[in-house]
Amino acid sequence: MNGDVDVHLDLVRPEEQRIRVTMRWTPSTSRQILQFPLWTPGSYTIRDPVQHLHSLELTAATGPVSLRRLAPNQWLADHVDSIPHRLTYVVEARDLTVRTAFVDPEFASFSLAAVVMELDGCRWSPHRLGVSCADTWQVHCPLSWEGDGWRANDFDELLDSPVQAGPFHGQPFHVLDHQHTLLLMGDPPGGWPTTLKADVERICVATCQLMGTPPPAADRYQLVIQMLDSGYGGLEHDHCALLQFNWAALSKPDGYRQLLQLVGHEYLHQWNVRRLRPQEFRPYDYGHPVVSEGLWFAEGITSYFDLVLPLLAGTSDRSTLLQDLGDELSRVLMAPGRRVQSLAASSEEAWVKLYKSTAVSIDSQISYYRLGAASAFCLDVRLRQRGSSLAEQLRALWKTHGQVGRGFVRGDLTLLLKAIDPELAEDLDHWLDRPDSLPLQDIAGLIGARFDPVPLKEPDLGLTLADVNGRVVVKRAAVDGPGRAAALVPGDELIAVDGRRVGAAAEVSSLLRVDEPALITYARRSCLGTTKLRPVAGVERWCLSWEPAASSEQLFLRDRWFRFL
């Protein structure tokens, strides 16, 4: 094997929903640490996939080699000889997400970060991958094919290459002069959209136009779309993107456009975050959480442009973009957590907050995806005032950092902004570090847009209620809301309103009136109590619309903003 690591995955019995893993290599040191990754790049939380591993054995030509566990995901083999070794184990594969491992009799889909061990001293050694499966199945992997298997230049490239297997074939599509592969998995009730491949091509070409370069992955790129009965998400890779979408969402009026936005989001990640990375992720550390404030840039900038790409691709129009942007910005304005958590903190705390949210998380945290997209909008409009654009700055950062494999820090971005607008560079620091500092209303006004409140049709209780085993239970009491003022807390059971018993959460609002106090009977830890609740008129969402009396200056800037490139 000449220093290579040989990895073989056995999927021959998919009904077992297991992956049997065999790894062969020759140790270069007498002390070997075997480490199972704790997380998957692109999904910034510790998910401990090692919980699905069992039957671990290490052998050499001389016989079994003892292993001592150092940590939940690490083992030590001491006093090993420089002779071929064989590591075997089993991974239970029953979790169908873009970051985990799944096998059943229909197909297999798995991230190798949830399957393959990192071997001591082999991080930068070539890895060869082989997969055994049923004769009727096809195996797809974005690695280079050599002889009778796939070849990765190192462990990082291996982990970055998800595997799909089943009775399905890839179909080619073209982006500029490069051929990609489209894998469609699933059978939506209404069938796949007939224009999907053509529209995917348009989205991908528009992404290349946005970045001003051909696709970095060139001809070796796989776009995998799994159409399922539930689920939503995507995960980016250097030479692949794995997307999950659901039938019900696709059938909605905006569903197809949202699918194309997801395609654009993951395809743009080919540049932003996969190759243009925060400095903290060069290289990745699979054994520890890596804190970075740069996630707002990786995901927020990408989320902003995924709204734009259908317009650039000619599959949408300006009014639809205004609607989509308004919906995204409204979610930011409606999130009380923006007053508590800054954008930089949201990025840094991804490991412990974003992926582990609760019913009350909205009060203390804000998604760096959404607030990052809102910040991108503000940056773009302000840059348009100076004759530049966010796309132009993204392309500049790509040339100085992403294209050459150099990690970036905040100062690299602010340095670019200072050359155009020193005040904007200073403002960005404020937006990143101070909660609730983003001037969305003012920035929208620069292009002659405004936010109008859409009132709630029912009184606002400041409570999130749920039906639990025939009881009406408080799940959340909003900060500064009527429920909080009435001293109601999560876990309380609402029993009656003004002496009238309530049997379902939907009944409560119908018994209340705005600004009219009501006597609430509740139970807390099986003890009854009463309190006065005074509902208020609330806001359901904010609607972004054009100001009819927009000035010529506003209209001029609006037109510049709509060019995006």
C-alpha positions in Angstrom: 0.0 0.0 0.0 3.1 2.2 0.1 1.9 4.3 3.1 -1.6 4.5 1.9 -4.6 3.7 4.1 -7.1 1.2 2.6 -10.7 1.7 3.6 -13.4 -0.9 2.7 -17.1 -0.5 3.4 -19.4 -3.5 3.3 -23.1 -2.8 2.4 -23.9 -6.3 1.2 -26.6 -6.9 3.8 -28.5 -3.5 3.8 -31.4 -5.0 5.7 -29.2 -5.0 8.7 -28.7 -1.2 8.5 -25.1 -1.5 9.3 -21.8 -0.6 7.7 -19.0 -3.0 8.2 -15.7 -1.1 8.1 -12.2 -2.5 7.4 -9.1 -0.3 7.5 -5.6 -1.5 6.5 -2.4 0.4 7.0 1.2 0.1 8.2 1.8 2.2 11.3 4.8 4.6 11.1 5.1 4.9 14.9 5.0 2.4 17.7 2.2 4.4 19.5 -1.1 4.7 17.5 -4.1 6.8 18.5 -7.3 5.9 16.6 -9.8 8.7 16.6 -13.5 8.8 15.5 -14.6 12.3 14.4 -16.8 14.2 16.8 -18.4 16.5 14.3 -18.9 17.0 10.6 -17.7 20.3 8.9 -20.7 22.4 8.0 -22.6 21.2 11.0 -21.1 23.0 14.0 -22.1 20.9 17.0 -20.8 17.8 18.7 -23.1 14.9 17.6 -20.9 12.0 18.9 -21.4 9.6 16.0 -19.1 7.3 17.9 -22.2 6.2 19.8 -23.1 4.1 16.7 -19.8 2.3 16.6 -19.2 -1.2 18.1 -17.3 -4.5 17.6 -13.9 -2.7 17.3 -10.9 -5.0 16.8 -7.3 -4.3 15.8 -5.1 -7.1 14.5 -1.6 -7.5 13.0 0.1 -10.4 11.3 1.4 -11.4 14.7 -2.2 -11.6 16.2 -4.7 -9.3 18.0 -3.5 -5.9 19.3 -4.9 -4.6 22.5 -6.7 -1.2 22.5 -7.1 1.1 25.5 -9.8 3.8 25.4 -8.4 7.3 26.0 -11.6 9.2 25.4 -15.2 8.4 24.2 -13.9 8.7 20.6 -10.2 7.8 21.0 -8.3 4.5 21.5 -4.6 3.8 22.0 -2.6 1.0 20.6 0.8 0.9 22.3 4.0 -0.9 21.3 2.8 -1.7 17.7 5.2 -3.0 15.1 5.7 -1.4 11.6 3.8 -4.2 9.9 0.4 -4.2 8.2 -2.5 -3.8 10.6 -6.2 -4.4 10.2 -8.9 -2.4 12.0 -12.5 -3.6 11.9 -15.7 -2.2 13.4 -19.4 -1.8 12.7 -21.4 1.4 12.4 -25.1 1.3 13.0 -26.6 3.3 10.1 -30.2 4.3 10.8 -30.1 8.1 10.8 -31.1 9.7 7.5 -29.6 13.2 7.5 -27.0 15.0 5.4 -24.4 14.5 8.1 -25.0 11.0 9.4 -25.1 7.4 8.1 -28.1 5.5 6.7 -28.5 2.2 5.0 -31.7 0.2 4.2 -32.8 -2.1 1.5 -33.8 0.8 -0.8 -30.5 2.9 -0.7 -27.6 4.0 1.4 -26.5 7.6 2.1 -23.7 8.5 4.5 -21.1 11.1 5.4 -17.7 9.5 5.9 -17.2 11.7 8.9 -19.8 9.4 10.6 -18.1 6.2 9.4 -14.2 6.4 9.1 -11.6 6.6 11.8 -8.6 9.0 11.7 -5.4 7.0 12.2 -2.4 8.4 14.0 0.2 9.7 11.5 -2.0 9.2 8.5 -3.9 12.5 8.3 -2.0 13.6 5.2 -1.6 10.1 3.7 -3.5 9.0 0.6 -6.6 7.0 1.4 -8.2 4.4 -0.9 -11.9 3.6 -0.6 -13.7 0.5 -1.7 -17.4 -0.3 -1.3 -19.2 -3.7 -1.6 -22.9 -3.7 -2.2 -25.6 -5.6 -4.1 -25.0 -6.1 -7.8 -28.2 -4.1 -8.6 -26.8 -1.0 -6.8 -24.7 1.8 -8.2 -22.2 3.6 -5.9 -21.6 7.3 -6.3 -18.8 9.2 -4.6 -17.1 12.5 -5.6 -13.6 11.2 -5.2 -11.4 10.3 -8.2 -11.7 6.8 -9.5 -8.5 4.8 -9.8 -8.5 1.1 -10.8 -10.9 -0.6 -8.6 -11.7 2.1 -6.1 -11.7 5.8 -5.2 -8.6 7.7 -4.1 -8.4 10.6 -1.7 -5.2 12.6 -1.4 -5.6 12.7 2.4 -8.0 12.0 5.3 -9.6 15.4 4.9 -10.6 14.7 1.3 -11.9 11.3 2.3 -14.2 12.8 5.0 -15.4 15.4 2.6 -16.8 12.8 0.2 -20.2 11.5 1.0 -21.3 8.1 -0.5 -24.6 7.3 -2.1 -25.6 3.8 -3.2 -28.7 2.3 -4.6 -30.5 1.3 -7.8 -30.3 4.8 -9.4 -28.1 6.5 -11.9 -26.6 9.9 -12.1 -27.4 12.2 -15.0 -25.1 14.8 -16.4 -25.7 18.5 -16.4 -23.5 21.3 -17.6 -22.2 24.5 -15.9 -20.3 26.7 -18.3 -17.8 24.2 -19.9 -17.9 21.7 -17.0 -19.9 18.6 -16.7 -21.5 17.8 -13.3 -23.6 14.9 -12.1 -27.1 15.2 -10.8 -28.4 12.4 -8.5 -32.1 12.3 -7.8 -33.2 10.0 -5.0 -36.8 9.5 -4.0 -40.2 9.3 -5.7 -42.3 12.5 -5.0 -46.0 11.8 -5.5 -46.3 14.4 -8.2 -43.1 13.4 -9.9 -39.9 15.4 -10.2 -40.4 18.9 -11.8 -39.8 18.6 -15.5 -37.6 21.7 -15.6 -35.5 20.8 -12.6 -32.3 19.9 -14.5 -32.5 23.0 -16.7 -33.2 25.3 -13.7 -30.4 23.7 -11.7 -28.0 24.5 -14.5 -29.3 28.1 -14.6 -28.8 28.5 -10.8 -25.3 27.1 -10.9 -24.3 29.3 -13.9 -25.7 32.3 -12.1 -23.5 31.4 -9.0 -20.4 31.3 -11.2 -21.3 34.7 -12.6 -21.8 36.0 -9.1 -18.3 34.8 -8.2 -16.7 35.7 -11.5 -15.1 32.2 -11.9 -15.9 28.8 -13.2 -16.8 26.2 -10.6 -13.8 25.4 -8.4 -14.7 21.7 -8.5 -14.4 21.7 -12.3 -15.8 18.5 -13.8 -15.7 16.5 -10.5 -19.0 17.7 -8.8 -22.0 15.8 -7.7 -25.3 17.4 -6.7 -27.5 15.0 -4.7 -31.1 15.8 -4.1 -33.1 13.4 -1.8 -36.8 13.9 -2.0 -38.3 12.5 1.2 -41.6 12.5 3.1 -40.0 14.7 5.8 -36.8 16.7 6.4 -35.0 19.7 5.0 -31.4 20.7 4.8 -28.1 20.5 2.9 -24.4 20.0 3.5 -21.7 21.4 1.4 -18.5 19.7 0.2 -15.6 20.6 -2.1 -16.9 18.4 -4.9 -20.4 17.6 -3.8 -23.6 18.9 -2.1 -26.1 16.7 -0.4 -29.7 18.2 -0.2 -32.8 16.9 1.4 -36.3 18.2 0.6 -39.8 17.0 1.3 -42.8 16.3 -0.9 -45.1 18.6 1.1 -42.8 21.6 0.8 -42.3 21.0 -2.9 -46.1 21.1 -3.5 -46.5 24.5 -1.9 -46.6 27.7 -4.1 -43.1 28.8 -3.1 -41.7 25.2 -2.7 -40.0 24.8 -6.0 -38.3 28.2 -5.7 -37.1 27.3 -2.2 -35.6 24.1 -3.6 -33.7 26.1 -6.2 -32.6 28.5 -3.4 -31.2 25.5 -1.5 -29.4 24.3 -4.6 -27.9 27.8 -5.0 -26.9 28.0 -1.3 -25.0 24.7 -1.3 -23.4 25.4 -4.7 -22.1 28.8 -3.5 -20.6 27.0 -0.5 -18.2 25.6 -3.1 -16.5 29.0 -2.8 -17.7 30.4 0.5 -16.7 28.2 3.5 -15.3 25.2 1.6 -12.4 27.0 0.1 -12.8 30.5 1.5 -12.7 29.5 5.1 -12.4 31.3 8.5 -8.8 30.9 9.6 -9.9 28.7 12.6 -10.9 26.0 10.1 -7.5 25.6 8.4 -7.1 22.8 9.0 -10.2 21.2 10.5 -9.9 19.7 14.0 -12.3 16.7 14.0 -11.6 15.9 17.7 -12.6 19.2 19.2 -15.2 22.0 18.7 -13.5 24.9 16.9 -14.9 28.3 17.8 -15.1 30.9 15.1 -17.0 34.1 14.7 -16.7 33.7 10.9 -19.7 31.4 10.6 -21.9 34.5 10.1 -19.9 35.2 6.9 -19.9 31.5 5.8 -23.7 31.1 6.2 -25.2 34.6 6.4 -23.6 35.9 3.2 -24.5 32.6 1.5 -28.1 32.8 2.8 -28.4 36.3 1.4 -27.2 35.4 -2.0 -29.3 32.2 -2.2 -32.4 34.5 -2.2 -30.8 36.5 -5.1 -29.7 33.6 -7.3 -33.2 32.7 -8.8 -33.5 36.3 -10.0 -30.0 36.2 -11.5 -30.8 32.9 -13.1 -34.0 34.2 -14.7 -36.3 31.8 -12.7 -37.8 34.5 -10.6 -38.5 38.3 -10.6 -37.9 41.4 -8.6 -41.2 41.4 -6.7 -40.7 37.8 -5.7 -37.2 38.6 -4.4 -38.6 41.5 -2.4 -41.1 39.1 -0.8 -38.5 36.5 0.0 -36.1 39.1 1.4 -39.0 40.6 3.4 -39.8 37.2 4.9 -36.2 36.7 6.0 -35.8 40.1 7.5 -39.2 39.9 9.2 -37.9 36.8 11.1 -35.0 38.8 12.4 -37.3 41.7 13.5 -39.6 39.2 15.2 -36.8 37.5 17.1 -36.4 38.9 20.6 -33.0 37.1 20.9 -31.4 39.7 18.7 -31.6 42.1 21.6 -29.5 39.7 23.7 -27.0 37.9 21.4 -24.7 39.6 19.0 -24.0 38.3 15.5 -20.4 37.4 16.5 -21.6 35.6 19.6 -24.2 33.7 17.6 -21.4 32.3 15.4 -19.1 31.5 18.4 -21.9 29.8 20.3 -23.2 27.6 17.5 -21.7 24.6 19.2 -23.9 25.0 22.3 -26.9 26.9 21.1 -28.1 27.0 17.5 -28.2 23.2 17.1 -29.5 22.7 20.6 -32.4 25.2 20.7 -35.3 24.8 23.0 -38.8 26.4 23.1 -37.4 29.4 25.0 -34.2 29.8 22.9 -35.8 32.5 20.8 -35.6 34.9 23.8 -31.9 34.8 24.1 -30.4 33.8 20.8 -30.5 34.6 17.1 -29.5 32.5 14.1 -26.3 33.6 12.4 -27.9 32.4 9.2 -30.7 34.9 9.4 -29.0 37.8 11.2 -26.0 37.2 8.9 -28.2 37.5 5.8 -29.7 40.7 7.2 -26.2 42.0 7.8 -25.3 41.1 4.2 -28.3 43.0 2.9 -27.2 46.1 4.9 -23.6 45.7 3.7 -24.7 45.4 0.1 -26.9 48.5 0.1 -24.2 50.6 1.8 -21.6 49.4 -0.6 -23.9 50.3 -3.5 -23.9 53.9 -2.2 -20.2 53.9 -2.8 -20.3 52.3 -6.3 -19.2 48.9 -5.1 -21.2 45.8 -4.0 -21.1 42.9 -1.6 -20.5 40.5 -4.5 -17.5 42.5 -5.6 -16.0 42.3 -2.1 -16.7 38.6 -1.9 -14.9 38.1 -5.2 -12.0 40.2 -3.9 -11.7 38.1 -0.7 -11.9 34.9 -2.9 -8.9 36.0 -4.9 -6.8 37.0 -1.9 -7.7 34.1 0.4 -10.0 31.4 -0.9 -8.3 30.8 -4.3 -4.9 30.3 -2.5 -6.1 28.3 0.5 -5.6 31.1 3.0 -7.9 31.5 6.0 -9.5 34.8 6.7 -10.3 36.8 9.8 -12.5 39.8 10.5 -9.7 42.2 9.8 -9.4 41.0 6.2 -12.9 42.0 5.5 -12.8 45.3 7.3 -9.6 46.2 5.4 -11.5 45.8 2.2 -14.3 47.9 3.4 -12.0 50.7 4.7 -10.7 51.2 1.2 -14.2 52.0 0.1 -16.0 53.4 3.1 -14.1 53.7 6.5 -17.4 54.4 8.3 -18.9 51.2 7.0 -15.9 49.2 8.3 -16.5 50.7 11.7 -20.2 50.0 11.5 -19.6 46.4 10.7 -17.7 46.0 13.9 -20.7 47.4 15.8 -23.1 45.1 13.9 -21.0 42.1 14.8 -20.3 42.9 18.5 -23.4 44.7 19.7 -26.8 43.1 20.0 -29.7 44.7 18.2 -27.4 47.1 16.3 -28.4 46.4 12.8 -30.3 49.4 11.3 -32.6 47.4 9.0 -35.3 50.0 8.8 -32.9 52.7 7.9 -31.0 50.6 5.3 -34.3 49.5 3.6 -35.2 53.2 3.4 -32.1 53.9 1.4 -33.6 52.0 -1.5 -37.1 53.3 -1.0 -38.5 50.3 1.0 -40.3 50.2 4.3 -41.4 47.7 6.9 -45.1 47.6 7.6 -46.5 45.6 10.6 -49.1 42.9 9.9 -51.2 42.8 13.0 -52.2 39.5 14.7 -55.7 38.5 14.1 -56.0 37.4 17.7 -55.0 39.0 21.0 -51.3 38.6 21.8 -50.9 36.7 25.1 -47.2 36.6 25.0 -47.5 32.8 25.5 -46.7 29.8 23.3 -49.3 27.1 24.2 -49.4 23.4 23.4 -51.9 20.6 23.8 -50.2 17.9 25.9 -52.2 14.8 26.9 -55.5 16.7 27.0 -54.0 19.6 28.9 -53.2 23.2 27.7 -49.6 23.8 28.7 -47.4 26.9 28.5 -44.2 26.2 26.5 -42.9 29.7 26.4 -43.6 33.1 28.0 -42.2 35.9 25.8 -39.9 38.5 27.4 -41.9 41.6 28.2 -45.1 39.9 27.1 -48.5 39.8 28.9 -47.9 36.2 30.0 -44.6 37.1 31.7 -46.3 40.1 33.4 -49.0 37.7 34.7 -46.2 35.5 36.2 -47.0 32.5 34.0 -44.1 30.3 33.3 -43.3 27.3 31.0 -44.9 24.1 32.4 -48.0 25.9 33.8 -51.3 24.3 32.8 -54.0 26.7 31.8 -57.3 25.5 33.2 -59.9 28.3 32.8 -60.4 31.8 31.5 -62.8 33.9 33.5 -64.2 30.7 35.0 -64.7 29.0 31.6 -62.7 25.8 31.3 -60.4 25.5 28.3 -59.9 22.1 26.6 -57.5 23.1 23.8 -54.8 25.7 23.2 -56.7 27.1 20.2 -59.7 28.0 22.5 -57.7 30.3 24.7 -57.4 33.3 22.4 -61.1 33.2 21.5 -62.0 33.8 25.2 -59.8 37.0 25.5 -60.0 40.6 24.3 -57.2 43.1 23.7 -56.5 45.3 26.7 -59.3 43.6 28.7 -57.9 41.8 31.8 -59.0 38.2 32.3 -58.8 35.9 35.3 -56.6 32.9 34.4 -56.9 29.7 36.5 -53.8 27.6 36.2 -52.0 24.6 37.8 -48.4 24.6 38.7 -46.9 21.3 40.1 -50.5 20.2 40.8 -51.4 23.3 42.8 -54.0 25.7 41.6 -53.5 29.4 41.3 -55.0 32.5 39.6 -53.6 35.5 37.9 -54.7 38.5 35.8 -53.7 38.4 32.1 -54.1 41.5 29.9 -53.7 40.7 26.2 -52.3 43.3 23.8 -52.5 43.9 20.1 -49.5 42.0 18.6 -47.6 41.9 15.3 -47.7 38.7 13.3 -44.9 39.7 10.9 -43.4 42.6 9.1 -44.0 43.2 5.4 -41.3 44.7 3.2 -42.8 46.9 0.5 -41.8 49.8 -1.8 -42.4 53.3 -0.6 -44.8 55.0 -3.2 -43.1 58.4 -2.7 -39.6 57.2 -3.1 -37.2 59.9 -4.3 -35.1 59.7 -7.5 -32.0 59.1 -5.4 -33.7 56.1 -3.7 -34.9 54.7 -7.0 -31.4 55.1 -8.5 -29.9 53.2 -5.6 -32.6 50.5 -5.8 -31.8 49.9 -9.4 -28.1 49.6 -8.6 -28.9 47.1 -5.8 -31.0 44.9 -8.1 -28.0 44.3 -10.3 -26.2 42.3 -7.6 -23.2 41.4 -9.7 
